[in-house]
């Protein structure tokens, strides 16, 4: 899973926290819901604009962070991808 296709950082969205496809839901929101006991199926039901691959991208992002592989760079649009 290449999380860089789904996780974006935009200073104008959620104070630059890593978000799902530029939306206002962060990687940390998703992981917090899962840590709180929600299932992936419940997340997808409660947030119909999310896709299963969005959830997998959150996991991949955290793994890459833990391995020190996450870095950001500015895109021409001002939105940073990881």
N, C-alpha and C positions, 0 to 999 in steps of 0.2 A: 504494500500500500504506500503510494507516494502521497504523503499528507500535504505536500506543497500545492497540490491541485485544489485542496479544499480548505486549508487553514490560511487565513489572511490576517495581516495586522495593518490597521488604518488608524492613525492618531485621532481621527474624528469619530471613530466607532468604539464605544466602551473604553475610552481612554487608552487606546492602543493595545489592549489585551488581545491575545490570539482568538479570533472568531471563526465561526463556520461560514465559509463562502461569503464573507462580507456582511453577514447578518449580525444582529445584536445578541446572539447567543454565543457565549465563549466556550472554549475548551474546558475551562474550569467549571462552568455551569454544568456541562454534560457529565464530567467526572464526579462532581458533587452529587448530582442526582443518582448516579450509579452507586456511589459510595453510600448513599443514604438508603439504598435498597431497591430502587427502581430497576426494572429490567430494561433491556434494549427495546423490547416490544412495547413496553409502557411508554418509554420516551418517544418512540416513533408515533404512537397513538396520540399522545399529548401535544406533540410538536409535529404536525403533519407535513411541514415544509422541510423537515430533516429527512435525510436518506440514511440507509444502513451504512453506506460507505463514509458518511460524515462521522459516525460514531467510531468506526475503525480508524479514521484519520486522527481522531483525538488520542487513541491509544498509541498510534505510530508517532505522533508528535511528542508525547510524554517519553516514550522510549528514546527517541532521538535527543530530547533534552537531557535525559539521564546519561546518555553516551557523549554528551558535549558536542553533538552534531548540528544543533540548531543555531542558525545565524539568520539575520535578516538583511535585506538590501532594499534600497528605495527603487520603486518602479517609476516609470515615466509619469504615471497617473498620480503619484503621491501615495499610493497604496503599497504597502510592503508585503511581499510574500516571503515565506520562510524557506 
